Amino acid sequence: MPAEIIIRVPIRRIPIVIDTQDPLTPEMSLPDFRKLFGSDPDGTRYRIVNIEAITSPDDQQPMLVSECGRYGRFLRREGDSIYFRTTTSFAQ
C-alpha cells in the first residue's frame, strides 16, 4: 500500500538589481552589484527585484515559487518553505 510522505523544500530568494534608466544594461545579483560598484544601488536609478525559487522534489530542477500552484503535488506555502506530497510504496 502506498504511503504519503510530506516533503519540505526551502525557498531561495535571489535579489536582482535592474537599471530603470538604461534598458540595455544587464541585470545582476545584489552581491555582484556591491562587489562591482562598492556600494548599494541608488534607489532613484535602480530597482531591486526578489526572485523566489526552489528545487523541484521530483527532478531536482530549479522552479519558480509562483509555478508551484500548477504542480499536482503542491500542498502549501508556509513561511520560507514549500510543502509537497509524495507517495512511496513499500515492498512486501
Residue pairs with C-beta under 8 A, 6 or more apart in sequence:
1 89
1 90
2 87
2 88
2 89
3 87
3 88
3 89
3 90
4 85
4 86
4 87
5 85
5 86
5 87
5 88
6 75
6 83
6 84
6 85
6 86
7 57
7 83
7 84
7 85
7 86
8 81
8 82
8 83
9 54
9 55
9 57
9 81
9 82
9 83
9 84
10 54
10 80
10 81
11 52
11 53
11 54
11 65
11 77
11 80
11 81
11 82
12 52
12 53
12 54
13 50
13 51
13 52
14 29
14 50
14 51
14 52
14 53
15 29
15 30
15 48
15 49
15 50
15 51
16 27
16 28
16 29
16 30
16 48
16 49
16 50
16 51
17 27
17 28
17 29
17 30
17 33
17 41
17 46
17 47
17 48
18 27
18 46
18 47
18 48
18 49
19 25
19 27
19 45
19 46
20 45
20 46
20 47
21 45
28 36
30 41
30 48
33 40
33 41
33 46
34 40
41 48
51 64
52 64
52 65
52 66
53 62
53 63
53 64
53 65
54 62
54 63
54 65
54 68
54 82
55 61
55 62
55 63
56 62
56 63
57 73
57 84
57 86
58 73
63 71
65 77
65 82
68 74
68 77
68 82
71 84
73 84
73 85
73 86
74 82
74 83
74 84
75 83
75 84
75 85
76 82
76 83
77 83
